[in-house]
Amino acid sequence: MSFSRKASLMLAASLTVGILCGLIAAWLGILYVPAERLRSPYQMRLAHKNFSAEVAPLAKELELPYAYFMALTVLECSGAKPCNTRFENHVYERLEQVRSGDRERYGKVRKQHIHDATDDALRNLATSWGPFQLMGYKCIDMSVHVADIRGKDAVRHGMQWISEEYGGVLREGSFKDAFHIHNAGRPYPKEGPPRTHDPRYVERGLRYMDYFEERRP
């Protein structure tokens, strides 16, 4: 076999191997798309279907950004309705300490608020409810009952609580801080990583906002 013939065959073989490797890499890329990317479009569409009609007029009434609240429904309950709940044992323990007098307060909850609360009532206060996953004990701040923040008016009560708690941050357009406050109770750190349970919570929230901005009613 001539040298030129041999070189041509080697080049063809190399190209074939390269193409095959590229196809395999592309196939693996499809297989290993992060779960978040696969879930998010469905969850955002679900949130739009379940909450958009209720959130839009309330956001206008409160003069707060529609897209922010819609993004929260994806972050906190995956757009699902009815929403899941989450019991927080450490919150329950703190509330028990307040009830017994071993702790002065937890947030704005003091002994006079829960001195006669049953264990089941404390569990409800230590559980997060609704599309924005408000902790049950927040109802004390709002002068309503747990049933109000988990029932048919959960969206309204949740949005009103957010308006009172950090609405000013939203009106300033500081959405990075707003997402961090909602999940971690404080603005986004000036230094260091976020303190949210999911390190990508804020990043995801901002991305979801872009989606809902384009689909504003």
N, C-alpha and C positions, 0 to 999 in steps of 0.2 A: 504494500500500500504506500502510495506516495506521501511525502510529508504534508503537502497541502491538503490531501484528502483526509488524512488523519486529524489534522488541525481543525478542519471543517466539522468532522464528526464530534470532536471534543467540544467545540463551541456550541453545536446544536444540543449536545447532552447537557451542557452547563445551563443553556437557556431553558431547556425543559425542566431541569431540577429547580431553577429559579422561579419559573412560573408555578410549578407544583407547590413550592414552599409558600409563595405568595397566596395561592388559593387556600392552602391549609391555614395560614395565619388569618386570612379574612374570615374563614369559617369559624375558627376558634374565637375570633373577635366577636362574632355574632353570638356564639354560645356563652361567652363570658361577659356579656354586657352587665354592668352592675345592677343588682336587683332594684335599686332605687329608680334607675332609668326606665326599667320595665314597668314598675308600679305607678310612677308619678302621672303619666298621661291619663290612665284610667281613673286614678283617684281625683285628679283635677276635674275631669268630665263629670264624675260622680258628685263632687262638691257643687259644681255648677248646677246640676240637675236638682240637688236636694236643698241647697241653701241660697242660691242667687236671688230668687224672687223675694225672700224674706230679708236678706241682708241689704240689698240695694236701697230700699226706701228708708230703712233705719240709718244707714250710713249717711244718706242725704240729710235726714232729720238731725243727726248728731254733728254734721259737717266734718265727717271723718272719712278716710279713704276706703272705699268699697273693696279694692283689691287686697288691702291688708287683712281685713276680716276673712275674706274668702281664702287667702293663703293660710290663715290660722286654722280654718276648718280642715284643710288637707294635712297640715302638720300635726294637729291634735287628735283628729278622729278619722283621718284618711277619707274624708268626704262622706263617711257612712251615716246613715240615719235609719234606725235609732243608733245613737252613739254608744261606744263602749265606755265602761267605767274603770277606774284604777284606784284600788285601795292602797294607801300609803301607811305602812305600819309605824314608821318613825313619827309621822304626824299624830297618829292615834296615841302613841306613848306620851308625846308632849301635851296633848289635850288631857290625858288622864292625870298628868302631873298638875295641870292647871286646876282641874276639877277637885283634886285632893288637897290643893293648897300648897303643894311642894314646889310649884312654879308660879311666879307672879302673873305671867301672861304668855300667850303665844300669838304673835302678830297683834291683832287688836282684841283677841279673845281673853277675857278675864274670868275669874271664878264666878262672878255674879251672872255671867251669861250661861254657864253650863253646870252650875252646882247641882242641879237636879236632873241632869241629862243621863239617860240610860246608856249602857254599853253599846246598844244598837244605834242609838242616836249619835254617839261619839264616832262610831264607824262611818255613819253617813257624813259626818263633818270631816272625816279624814279620807274621804273618797272624792275623786275628781269627776265632774259631771258635765254633760252637754258638749256642744261642738267646739267650745274653746277650752274644755276640760278645767273649769274652775273648781278649786277645792271647796268642799261643802262648807267649811267654816267661814268662807268669804261671805256667806249669806248674812252673817252677823254684822259685817261692815255695811251691808246693803239694807239692813232692817227688813229682810224677807225670810222665807223658810227655804230649807233645802229643796222641798218639792217644787219651789218656784224656779230654781236654777237648773232643774233637771226635767221639767215638764214642758208643756207646749209653748211657754214663753221663755225658754232657755236662751234663745238667740237674743231676744231683747234684753234680758237681764245681764247676759254676758257682755253685750256691747256697751250697755250703760256702765257696768263695772269698769270696763277697760277705759271708757271715756273719763270717768272720775279718777281712775288710778294713774293713767299715764297718757291721757288724751292730748295733753300739751305737747308731748314728744312727737305724737303722730301729726299734729297740726304743723309742727316745724319741719316735717318731712324726714325726721331722723329714724328711718325704719329699721336700720341696723340696731340701734339702741332699743327700739320698741320690741322687736322680736326677742332680744336678749332679756329685757325686763319681764316679758310675759313668761318666759321659761325659767329664768334664773333669779328674777327679782331685783335685778340691777342693770344699769346700762352696760353696753359692750366695753370690756376692759380696754384701757388706753394702751396697756402693755400686756403681752402674754396671750395665751389662747383663750377662747371663749369658755365660759363656765356652764354652758348648757349641757343637758344630759347627753344629747347627740352633738358632737363637735360641729356638725354641718347644719345644725338647726337653722341658724341665721342665713347661711348661704342658700339653703333650700327655700326658705321663706321668701327671700328676695327674688329668686327664680320663679316661684309660683306667682308672685305679684305681677311679674311681667306677663304671664299667661292671662291673668284675669284682667289686667289693664286693657288687653286687646279684645276682651269679650265683655266689656262693661255694658250692662243693659241700657 
